[in-house]
Amino acid sequence: MPDYKDRILTINPGSTSTKIGVFDNEVSIFEKSIRHDVETINTFSNIIDQYQFRKTVILETLDNEGINISKLSAVCGRGGLLRPIEGGTYEVNDLMLKDLRSGYAGQHASNLGGIIAYEIASGLNIPAFIVDPVVVDELAPIARISGFSLIERKSIFHALNQKAVARRVAKELGKEYSELNLIVAHMGGGITVGVHQQGRVVDVNNGLHGDGPFSPERAGTVPAGDLIALCFSGEYYREEMMKKLVGHGGLVGYLGTNDAVTVEKRIAAGDKVAELIYEAMAYQVAKEIGACSAVVSGKVDAIILTGGLSFGNGFVKSISDRVNWIADVIVQPGENELQALAEGALRVLSGEEEVKVYPGNFSTAKI
């Protein structure tokens, strides 16, 4: 990394909050989660209309903290729902702005990240970036095959954190990310387990409403025949079924809570049902890791456990005990998304990586 300092503003919009950070190279000098009044948010007819409001709040917060934005080298926003692209750092361009504003792949608060980054950066004549959005798609052609000809497996996962922790572990091991085979399990409200083969995520479960382990809020893979029967039972609307899979699935469906700490307290108090369900979640993560090891014929350099659930020692141990025969298990707790955004921008500013142009030359294999 360079001796001089690049100052980077990072922006991660959520549904009712906007997290911002200011970094000198990789060092955080300021971070804050700005909470937005729900009534104010609800006055906007759609998510994209919020960008000016959120931009103003961000700039006011920075000014109140005495941070001079004229010293910024770049602004980096959370990537939104875009066209499928390979991993990396992308400069925000006109096509990206068009896709974010129109909701090309759906409306989500993260779409605001690139827009606000561009709005702030353009006024300062500095670059605006996004890094590893959830639509990163590097799947091998064979991994796209679902077994049902009308459905192709999709890559929707925690790309930002997965790739960030993979790069950090590679550095700790004295290797390049592109030299290693890693299995990364991001475990939060959703759980995704990816095979990072020499710098590309060649297989990963769709953690939004697709497959894989169940999580605190999502059902993951469920028996298809039984699911179809429920859908056509006449008891549920489409929206109700989707909510049962995403939002009310997983721990919420079984135990009525998505809070792992609450579940652990119930287990400590002797709740055997909570113990079984929590263990089953760890069991399914371990199964997914084992399946992922087959993708690279067992040649795995390390297994990385990350995300909020990796703060739970018992949960991590339950997974590790089942998979540590495959490779060493390395724990990187939390998500650290603002840090990951700063690192992505810095790799480009320092010349370590070339900036990518959206949408690039991405293409998927079609059957």
Summary of the structure (lengths in Angstrom):
residues: 367
radius of gyration: 20.7
end to end distance: 43.5
largest distance: 65.2
contacts: 1232
relative contact order: 0.15
helix: 41%
strand: 20%
